[in-house]
């Protein structure tokens, strides 16, 4: 059996109750700090720049993060989730959202092309970000963060700051800072807080679903990879997802 298929079987066999036990043991409560939704300093995964002064903090409270040395927020999103978020955003804001309003090619694996724009192949989509590197759908009021498409947010957002220790699954925001059994916890100020059993079980179920989806996606991408897709692309970037090869704007690349 191929390694990814073996990991998929392990993901399907995960016990939600055991995952919930691990989450309870680690502890978690969202503080709405916005760290998982915003750009971050290179030396502080998910956090604000360490050397920012009070004026910069004040400007961030007003939604202005420009001028700070920040890396863009990066969160993986499945193709069907892109469409779901687009529909939710249209309902929330009363205007149409297309693929590029929601997602961008995952930057990892891409290089700078001759014209200075990204070029190459990548195998995931990331949620779109604004000019300051924050998630497009993040908003802040009175120092508290909120997601404008909260009920339709992707699994990566529903399960942060947790992941499972399975090969082929993503590890958000860098290395784990805590762990229990199969569960890994990543950088987040909400860790270590009490969590209700019902919430732990809900989070655990979503965590299992995400692990399965990530491995199914990886297998589909592997099996559907077409090394000639770049020859037919509309631009210099090709994104391979479970639905096939796509241009940077999410449109399918035609067959050879």
C-alpha positions in Angstrom: 0.0 0.0 0.0 1.2 3.5 -0.8 2.2 5.6 2.2 -0.5 8.2 1.6 -3.2 5.5 1.4 -1.9 4.0 4.7 -2.0 7.4 6.4 -5.6 7.9 5.0 -6.6 4.6 6.6 -5.1 5.8 9.9 -7.0 9.1 9.6 -10.3 7.3 9.1 -9.6 5.1 12.1 -8.9 8.1 14.4 -11.1 8.0 17.5 -12.9 11.3 18.0 -13.3 10.7 21.8 -9.5 10.1 22.1 -8.8 13.3 20.1 -11.2 15.2 22.4 -9.4 13.8 25.4 -6.1 15.1 24.1 -7.6 18.5 23.3 -9.1 18.7 26.8 -5.7 17.8 28.3 -3.9 20.5 26.3 -6.7 23.0 26.9 -7.9 25.8 24.5 -10.2 28.8 24.3 -10.2 31.2 21.5 -9.3 34.7 22.8 -10.1 36.4 19.4 -6.6 37.8 19.3 -6.5 37.5 15.5 -3.0 35.9 15.6 -4.1 33.0 13.3 -5.8 35.4 10.8 -3.3 38.1 10.4 0.2 38.6 8.9 3.1 37.9 11.3 6.7 38.8 11.9 9.2 36.3 10.5 10.5 35.5 14.0 7.1 35.2 15.6 4.7 32.7 13.9 1.2 34.1 14.1 2.3 37.1 16.2 2.9 40.8 15.8 6.4 42.1 15.2 8.4 42.0 18.4 9.9 45.5 18.0 6.7 47.4 17.2 6.1 50.5 19.3 2.8 51.7 20.8 1.9 53.8 17.8 2.1 50.8 15.6 -0.2 48.9 17.9 -2.7 51.8 17.8 -2.5 51.8 14.0 -3.2 48.1 13.9 -6.3 48.6 16.0 -7.6 50.8 13.2 -7.0 48.1 10.7 -3.7 49.7 9.3 -0.9 47.1 9.4 1.0 48.6 6.5 4.6 49.7 7.1 5.4 46.8 9.4 7.7 44.0 8.4 5.2 41.2 8.2 4.8 37.9 6.4 1.4 37.3 4.8 -1.1 35.1 6.6 -1.2 31.6 5.0 -4.1 29.1 5.4 -4.8 26.2 3.1 -8.2 25.8 1.6 -9.9 23.1 -0.4 -11.5 23.8 -3.8 -15.0 23.3 -2.5 -14.3 25.5 0.5 -13.3 28.3 -1.9 -16.7 28.2 -3.5 -18.4 27.9 -0.1 -16.6 31.0 1.3 -17.4 32.9 -1.9 -21.1 32.2 -1.5 -20.9 33.2 2.2 -19.1 36.4 1.4 -21.7 37.3 -1.3 -24.4 36.8 1.3 -22.6 38.8 3.9 -21.6 41.7 1.7 -24.2 41.7 -1.1 -21.7 41.5 -3.9 -20.3 38.7 -6.1 -17.0 37.1 -5.1 -15.0 35.2 -7.6 -12.2 32.6 -7.0 -9.4 35.2 -6.8 -11.3 37.1 -4.2 -11.2 34.1 -1.9 -8.0 32.2 -2.7 -4.6 32.6 -4.2 -2.0 30.0 -5.3 0.0 28.7 -2.3 3.3 30.6 -2.5 5.4 27.7 -1.4 7.1 26.2 -4.4 6.7 29.2 -6.6 9.6 31.3 -7.8 10.0 34.9 -9.1 9.5 34.9 -12.8 11.3 37.1 -15.4 8.7 39.8 -15.0 9.0 39.7 -11.2 5.6 37.9 -10.7 5.3 34.4 -9.2 5.9 31.5 -11.6 5.9 27.7 -11.3 3.8 25.0 -9.9 2.1 24.7 -6.6 -0.3 22.1 -5.1 -2.5 24.0 -2.7 -4.6 27.1 -2.5 -4.3 29.6 0.3 -6.9 32.1 1.6 -6.6 35.5 0.0 -4.9 38.3 1.9 -5.1 42.0 1.8 -2.3 44.5 1.2 -1.2 44.1 4.8 -1.0 40.3 4.7 -4.1 39.7 6.8 -6.8 37.3 5.8 -9.3 39.1 3.5 -12.2 38.0 5.7 -10.7 39.1 9.0 -12.0 42.2 10.7 -11.1 43.8 14.0 -13.1 46.0 16.4 -12.2 47.2 19.8 -9.1 45.0 19.8 -11.0 41.8 19.1 -10.9 39.8 15.9 -13.8 38.3 14.0 -14.3 36.3 10.8 -16.8 37.8 8.4 -17.6 34.3 7.0 -17.4 32.5 10.4 -20.1 29.9 9.7 -18.5 28.9 6.4 -14.8 29.1 7.4 -12.5 26.4 6.1 -11.5 23.4 8.2 -8.0 24.8 8.7 -9.6 27.7 10.5 -12.1 25.6 12.4 -9.4 23.4 13.9 -6.6 25.9 14.6 -4.4 25.6 16.6 -4.5 21.8 16.4 -3.3 19.2 13.9 -2.8 15.5 14.0 0.5 13.7 13.7 -0.1 12.0 10.4 2.2 12.1 7.4 0.6 14.0 4.4 -1.3 16.4 6.6 -0.5 20.0 7.1 1.1 21.5 10.1 -0.2 25.1 10.5 2.0 28.0 11.8 5.2 26.0 12.0 6.4 23.4 14.6 4.1 22.2 17.3 4.5 23.7 20.8 2.6 21.1 22.7 1.1 17.6 22.1 -0.9 14.8 23.5 -1.3 11.4 21.8 -2.0 12.1 18.1 -2.9 15.7 18.6 -0.4 18.5 18.1 -0.9 22.1 19.3 0.6 25.1 17.5 1.4 28.7 18.4 -1.7 30.3 20.0 -2.3 32.4 23.1 -5.5 30.5 23.8 -3.7 27.2 24.6 -3.8 25.9 28.2 -7.3 27.3 28.9 -10.3 25.2 30.0 -12.5 23.8 27.3 -15.9 22.3 27.6 -16.2 18.6 26.6 -18.8 19.4 24.0 -16.5 22.0 22.4 -13.6 19.6 22.6 -15.6 16.9 20.8 -16.8 19.3 18.1 -13.2 20.4 17.5 -12.0 16.8 17.5 -14.6 15.8 14.9 -13.5 18.7 12.7 -9.9 17.7 13.2 -10.5 14.2 12.0 -12.5 15.4 9.0 -9.6 17.8 8.1 -7.0 15.0 8.3 -9.1 12.8 6.0 -9.7 15.6 3.6 -6.1 16.6 3.4 -5.0 13.1 2.6 -7.7 12.6 0.1 -6.7 15.9 -1.6 -3.0 14.8 -1.6 -3.8 11.5 -3.2 -6.0 13.1 -5.9 -3.3 15.7 -6.7 -0.7 13.0 -7.0 -2.9 10.8 -9.2 -4.0 13.7 -11.4 -0.7 15.5 -11.9 -0.1 16.5 -15.5 3.5 17.7 -16.2 2.4 19.3 -19.5 -0.3 21.6 -17.9 2.1 24.5 -17.8 2.3 24.5 -21.6 -1.5 25.2 -21.7 -1.8 27.6 -18.8 -3.0 31.2 -19.2 -0.1 32.5 -17.1 3.1 31.4 -15.4 1.5 29.7 -12.4 -0.2 26.3 -12.3 -2.1 25.1 -9.3 -2.8 21.3 -9.0 -5.7 20.4 -6.7 -8.1 17.5 -6.5 -10.1 18.8 -9.4 -7.1 19.0 -11.8 -4.8 21.6 -13.0 -5.9 25.2 -12.7 -4.8 28.7 -13.6 -4.0 31.2 -10.9 -7.6 32.5 -11.1 -9.1 29.1 -10.5 -10.1 28.4 -14.0 -9.4 24.8 -15.2 -6.5 24.3 -17.6 -7.8 22.4 -20.7 -6.6 18.9 -21.6 -3.7 18.3 -24.0 
